[in-house]
Amino acid sequence: MRSFQPVTKSILAQLTSVVSPTNISTAKAERELRSHDMSHHEPSLSEVVVWPSSSQQTADVLRIAHENHIPVTPWGVGSSLEGNPIPLFGGILLSMEKMDSIVTVHEEDFQVTVQAGLCYKDLNEKLSRYGLFFAPDPGANATIGGMLANNAAGSRTVKYGATKDNVLAMEVALADGRLIKGFFRISWG
């Protein structure tokens, strides 16, 4: 297993060219804010926080990290109870906080396309205008990306299924920087 490399000034420059100077921070306050979740696990600091605003930017950040052997930890809103978003190995904390939009509502099909950083309760508030809702209910106002990462469930799971049961397609940035789209087959019985 290769050891991780630190985030250098050269890497910071590459990251800044991808996401712009306003979407990257090495400030201790920003890193401390995202060093822990709602769990009992010890906090751990990243070296830099990066806020992509698109799937392509996310993929480009991951490509830079992959090529330079830098660890990356995704961050939604820190509502995890398991310690998942804690950057144990330092490196890049990849915050989805600015990817919080509804892309398209397909009202007739009971579908919606969203970005990973959109919070569950915010999504349902916006969908209520159409008489729709996203069924999984993890309790906390978790991000859709975080819910997907954990296959979040909740009080409505028996009737509507967990998160995985309510997703038809995803655009995913892989660890090596490739951007892929995946579609899921629905089984009715």
N, C-alpha and C positions, 0 to 999 in steps of 0.2 A: 504494500500500500504506500503510495506516495504521500509525503508530508505536505501540508498546506503551506502556501507562500503568503507573505504579508501584502497588504494593499499599499503599493508604492505611489509616489507622486506621478509616475508615468501612467499607472493604472487609473488613478484619479482623473488624469487628463483624458484618457480614453473613455471613461465612464461619463465625464462631463460632456464630451462631444456627442454622446448618445442621448442623454436626457436633459441637457442644458444646466447651467450653473445653479439655477434656482431649484433644481430637483435632485440635489446631492448635498449631503452634509456630513462633516466630520465633527460637528459640535458635540461636546460631551452631553449636554442636556438632551439633544435629540437621540443620541445613542442610549442614554440611561432610560429615557421614556420607553424605549423599545427593547429593554434588556430583560424584561420579565413579563409573564402573563398572569392569569388569575390563579395559577397553581401555587403549590408550596415550594416549587423548585427554586434553587438559588439563581439570582440574576447573572447574566453574562453579557459583556459589551461586545458589540460589533466594532469594526474599524471605521465603517462608513454606512450611512443610510442612503439608499437610492430609491427615488419615487418615479417609476416609469409611468407613462400615460397611455401606452398602447401595448398590444401583444408583441409587435415588432421590437419596440424598445426593450421589453422584457427579455425577448430572445437574444437581442444584441448584448445586453448586460450579462446574460448567462454564457454566451459565447466567449466574452472577454474573461470571465471568471474561469471557465473551463480551460481555455488556452493557457492561463497563468496559474492554474492549480490553487484557486482562491475559493474558500467555502462560501456558500450562499445559503441564507436562511430566509424563507418567505415570511411576510408579516401581513396580517389582515388588520385586526383591531386589538389583538391581545386578549381575546375572551376565552382562549383555550384553558382548560383545566388539567391538561396533560403535559405542559411544558414544550409543546411542539414549536412555537415560534421563538424560543430562546436561542440566540446565536452562540451555542456552546463553543464553537471553534473560531469565534471572531469573524473576520472577513466582511462580507457584504450582507447587510440586512436589506432585503428587497421588499420594500413596502408597497402594498397594493392600494394604499389609502387614496391615491388620486385617480385610480381606475374604478370609479364608483358610479358609473352611468348605466342607464337603460339604453341599449342601442336601438332596439325595435320591439314594439308590442305587436304581436300577431293575434289580435283579439278573436278573430273568427276561428283560429286553430287552438285557442287556449294556451298559447306559447308566448315566451318572452326571451329576447336575447339580451344578456347583461354582461358587464365587465366583472372581473373577479373580486374587486374591492367593494362592491355594492353590499351594504348591510341588509340582512334579511328583513328586519322590521321596516326599513326604509323602502325596500322593494314592495312589500305587501301594502304599505300605505299608498304608494303610487299605483299599484295594480288594482286597488279597491275602486278606483274611478271607472274601471272597465268591468267590475263585477268578478274579478279574478283574484287568485292568491297563490303563493308558492307554499305548498302544503307542509313540508318538514318544519318542525318547530323546536329548535334546540333550546329555547328558553332565553338565552342571551341574544343580543343583537349582533350575532356573528356575521362575518362576510360570507358571500356565496362561495368564494374560493376556499375559505376555511372549512365551510360545511362540506364541500366536495372532497377536500383533503382527508376529512375524518368520517365521511359518509354519515353526517349528522342525522339524528332522528329526533324523536320527541313524542309529545302526547298524541299527535295525529298519525303516527307511523302505522298503527294497525290498520287504519282505513286507507291511507294514501301512500304508504311506503316511506322509506328513508330517502335521503338526498339522491342517491344513485338511481332510484326508481323514478325520479322526476326530471331526469336529464336526457335529452335526445342527442345533443351534439356538443362538442367542446373544441375550442382552439387552444392548443397546449404548446407552451414553450418548453422544449426539452433541455436537459442539463447541458448539452453540447451546443445549444444555440439554435437548433432546428425548430421551426414552427410548423406544427402539423394540425390537421383537423381530424377529429374522430367522430363517427356517427354510431349510434347504438341501435340495435335491433330490438323492437318491442315484441314481447311475448304475451299473448292474451289468453293465458290459461294453460 
